[in-house]
Every structure is written in structure tokens, then in C-alpha cells.
């Protein structure tokens, strides 16, 4: 059973950057696609970005395109979410999730497809 743990969240000023980590254990990270989701207070959880087993990243939300990027280091069993030029609307709990897709190039931001989730890490953007 794959277990995921997010880290790297915190308080950052508008315009700042954070890098979140999603560390995997219990199974091999190389076998799964990883997506990052977030849930802001009073809003539904949304899928932001995903990285396939092959390493291709796909960004699904226009508001983070050009600011957020995803990468993976299978040797370290970790996926990273680099977030730049943060603004208060990025304040949310950020989750990583994993899924084994048949194709090495497949990714998704559909929440119900992902069966392994981390506990989340809080990101607060405020001056």
C-alpha cells in the first residue's frame, strides 16, 4: 500500500515561492502518476497539476499555469510542486495523490480516480 506524506507548506508573502514535497513509502513511486490538489476554505477540492510515470507534467488550472510546476525524483521517492509568484488566492490545503494508470503517459485531475492520498499541508499566502 502506497503511503504519501506532504511537506513544505507554511506562511509566505504574496509574490513569494514555496516548494512542496510528496514523499512516498510502502511501494515504488515509479509505478504511479502523482497529482496535486488543493482545497481552499469553503471551496471544493480542485486538481491542479499531474505528473505521469514517464515524467510529463500537465497543468489543469489556468490560474496556476506558468507559476506552478511539478517534478519527480523516483530515486528519492518524492514528487515536488514548485509554486512561484504566490497570491492570497493560492491559500489552501494542498494534497498529493497517486494512481496507477495503464499508460506511462496518462495523467488526470479527476479526484475520484486517485486511490492513495496524503494528509495535506497548509499553504497560507498573506502579508
Secondary structure, 3 states (H helix, E strand, C coil): CCEEEEECCEEECCCCCEEEEEEEECCCHHHCEEEEEEECCCCCCEEEEEECCCCCEEECCHHHCCCEEEEEEHHHCEEEEEECCCCHHHCEEEEEEEECCCCCCCCCCCHHHCCEECCCEEEEECC
